Amino acid sequence: MDTEARVYEVKGRRFVLSVFGAQWLDDLVTLHGQIFTQGPTRQQLAIKYDASAQGRQPIATIAHEQGRPVAFHGALPYPVLIDGERHWIGHSCDYITSTDCRRLGLHSQLAALSFELMQAQQMIGAFAMFSEVSEGASVKMGWQQDGVLQRFHIPTGARRWGHRLWRMPGARVMYRHRVMQVLGPYLSERKVFRNSLVNDGVAVDYGPDFMSWKTYGDNHVLSIGGAQLWVRIAGRVAVGASYALGPDNIEEVVETLVDIGRRCGVSEVMFQLSAQTHLTPLLSRFASAKDSYRVSLIDFTDDIDVSGIKFNYSDFDTF
């Protein structure tokens, strides 16, 4: 497709829409700083939006007004396994608009351009995670709900001193050092991580390129009781995904994760994944399921059905 910048005019204002690339990284950092008090670093954003790390072209988009960055639509390429075959799907994630440019249709325009980029790369569809509040607006853009994620919160009994340290930029380096000391005996190779949700249907393929790229969020692969756990510790022990977790080792795994959380000063261990998977009854032993984000999909092809895809918390762009 034509990747030249496009002009969008509305209410007497003129915006230039572009495919996001490394040349716009500083503009994205500026835009993030205008909207969020805390957020990813420049280096983390550079890694996150480097589509070439997985051999793909960019699918994120950015808007400028008179050279000023005013809106951004983040989108990331994800490999998925369907009946043993590898395909690509776009993860529509960041939605950022300057306060003086809202309600002008920029979000829809940038998203539409991202969808065109995905289709030009033969992606089979797109997925997004919406809250109950934001889900209503998503329908106007063609999103179709395809299930609700479930969260399982398992308390550790610890005071939240780790959460406070994580939120203090000056103390974060020291806290990371503490976390690595605690995780040391359990750290495992992360070249490939087998996604157990593949057994429940369509799921993201955690191959070498994906695992190498998905390092911008302080996450680690652990080996506990014969199971592999992909975790991130930032205010909680968030389990992004698991492999070989079953009835025989679930007790040991959860007890160890709770101990890790206690020693890292966080109050809970959290699992979050699609409902009605083989893991749901196992996790229900330790905590009640709570409804979380709404999974929404857009199909780009009639040949492959992406409905029913199963997601882990590690599939979030923020993991």
N, C-alpha and C positions, 0 to 999 in steps of 0.2 A: 504494500500500500504506500501511498504518498506520505512521507514522514515530515514534510515541510510544515512550518508553523502555520496555524490557522487563525483567522481573525473572528472574534465574536463581539458583536455590537448589541448593546441593550441600554435603553434609557439614556441615550446620548453618551454612553461610555464605550470605550474601545479596549478590548482585551485580546492578548495574543496567547494562544494555546499551543504548547509545545510538548513533544515527547521528552520525558525527563532523561537527562544524561549527566555525566560527571561535571559538565560545565555549569550545571544549575545547583550543584551541591551547596555552595555557600548561600544561595538564595533559599534553599530548603531549610538550612540551619537558621537563617534569619526569620523565616516564617514560623518555624517551631518556637523560637524564642519569644515571638509576639503573642503566641496563644498559650503556651504552657510554661509554668514556672520551673518545672523539672521535666527533663526528657532525655532522649538518647543523645550521645555525644556525636560530634562530627564524624569520627571514625566509625561509630556504630551505624550511622546512616549511610556512610559510604559502602560498608560491607552489605548492609541490608538491601540496598537498591542497585547492587552490582549484578545485573542479570547474567552477565557473561560468566560468572562463577559457575553457573550450571549450563553454559553453552547456549544461552538464550539471548534474545534482544529485549531491550527495555519495554515495559508495558505500563509504567507509571507516567503521569502527565502533570504539567504545571502551567499556571496562568500568570501573566504579567500585565500590568497596566502602566504604560509609560516607563517601562524598565523596572518597575517595582514588583516583586513577587507578591501575589495576592491570594492564590489558591493552589492547592495540591491534591491530587488523587493518587494515593499509593496503591500499587498493585504489584504482586510478586508471582513468578512462575513456580508452580508446584507439580512434581511428577506424581501420577497416581497409577495404581495397579488395578486393572479391570480384567477379570478372567485370565490373569497371568500376563497380560500385555500392558506395556507401559505407554501412558498417554500424558498429556499436559493439560493443566487447568490453572486458571488465574485466581489468585487470592486478592480480592478487593478489600483493602484494609484502612489505611490512613485517609481521613477526610478533614482537610484543614482549609479554612477560609478566613481571611482578614475580616474583622468586625464591620468595616465600612463597605464590604463587598458581598454581604450575605443577602439572600433572597433575590439574587439576580440570575439564577440558573447556572452559575459557574460549576457547581457540583455535578449537575446532570451533564453539562457539556464535556467536562473533563472525563467523567465516567464513560460516556459514549465513545470518546476518543480511545480510552483504554480498552474498551470492548472491541473496537475495530482492530487495535494492535494485537489483541489476543487471537482474534479470528484469522488475521493475516499470518500468524504463526501456527495455524491449524490446531489451536487449543480447543478442547471439546466443550468448555464451559467456564464458568466463574463461580466462586463461592465467597460468602461473606458471613460474618457473625454480627447479628444485630441485637441490641437490647430491646426490651419490651417497649421502651419509649420510641426508639428510632425505627422500629420495624414498620410502622405505618407508612412513613415517608418512602420506604424502600419499594413498596408495591408500585408506586408511580413510575419507577425506573425499570420495571419488568422482573424484579426479584420474586421468586416463588419459595415460600417456606418449605423446608424439608426436614423438619424435626427440631427438637430442643436438646441442647446439651444438659448433662446432669453433673452437679458438683457433690462431692463427698468431703465433708470437713471432719477430720479426726483430731481432737485436741491433744496437745503434748503436755499440758500442765505447766508450761514455762511462762515466766514473765516476758514481756515483749521488748527486752532490751536490744535484741538484734534488729528488730524493726526500726527502733529509734536510731541506731547507729547507721543503718542502711540509708536512711533519709537525710543523714548529715554528710554532705560532700567531703568534708575534711576528715571524717572518720571511716569513710567507705573503704578505703584501701586497707586500713587496719582490720576492718570486719571481714573483707574478702580473705585476708590472710588467715583469720580464725576459721572461716568456713573451710578453706582448703586443708587446714590441719585436721578438722573433724572428718572430712570426706576422704582423706588420704588412703586409709585401709580399704576403701570400697571402690576407688576410681578404676574405671575400665576403659578399654580401647573404644574409640568412637568412630572408627572408619565407616562402619556399617551398623545400622540398628534395625533389627527386624521388627516390623510393625505388627503386633499381634492382632490388630483389628482387621487385617487382611482376611483373617479367618471368618469374620462376620460379613464380608462383602467387599465393596470398593473402599480403598483407603490409600493414604499418601504413602509413596515409596521412599523409605529413608535410605537411599543409596549413598555411595561415597561422596559424590558431588554435593548432594543435599546436606549431609552431615558436616562436611567441611565448610559449607557456606553458612549454616545455621549456628554460627559461633558468636554472633553479635550480642547475645543476651545473657551472658554469664550462666550458661547451662552446662551440665556435666552428666556423663553416663556412669552409672554405678552398677556393681555386681553384688547382689545380696541373696543368699540362700538359693543359688542356682538361677535366679531371675535377673534380668537387666532392667534398670530403671533409668529413665532420662529425666533429670530433675533440675530445678532452678530454685535457689534459695534467695529470696528477697522479700522479707516480711513474713514468709511462710515457706514450708517445704512444698513446692508445687511439683507434682509428678506429671510430667508432660506426656510420657508414654511408658509402656512396659512390654516386656517379652518374657515368655515362660513363667508367667505368674499364674499360679493355680491353687487348688485346694490344699495341696501338700506343703506349700511354702508361704501362703498368704500371711499366716500368723507371724512367722519369723520376719518377713519383709516389713510388715506394718510396725511391729515392735522396734525394729532397727531404725526405720524412718522416724518414728516418734522419738527415739533416743537421739538421733541426729538433730531433730528439731529442737529438742530440749537443750542440747549442748550448743546450739547456734542461737539460742535465745528467741525462738519464734514459737507462736502459740498453737500452730496447727500444721497438720499435713493435709494437703488438698489434692484429690484426684478430680479431674474434669474430663468428660468424654461423652460421646454419643450415648443415648439411651438404648436399652435393649441389646446390649452386647454380652458376650460370655463373662465379662468382668463384673457386670452389675450385681449379680447375686453374691459374689465374693466380697465386694466392697460394702454391700448392705449389712454385712455382719458387724461393721465398725461404725457406721454412720448412716443416717437417713439421706436419701437422695433429695437434692433441691434443684428445681429447674433453674437453668442459667440462660446462656445466650441462645438466640434463635438462629439456626442454620438456614441460610437462604442460597438458592442456586439459580443460575441462568444457563440454559442449554444453547450451544451454538451449532449442534448437529442433530439430525434425526437418526443417525446410524448408531450412536452410542448413548445409552441412558445413564446419566450421572446421578439420578435420584437414588436415595438410600445410601449415599456415601457416608462412611463412618469417620468421625474426627476425634483426635486427641487434643489435649490442651497444648501440646507442642506444635500443633498446626497453626496456632495463633501467631500473627506476625510479632507480637510482643514477647513471645517466649524466648 
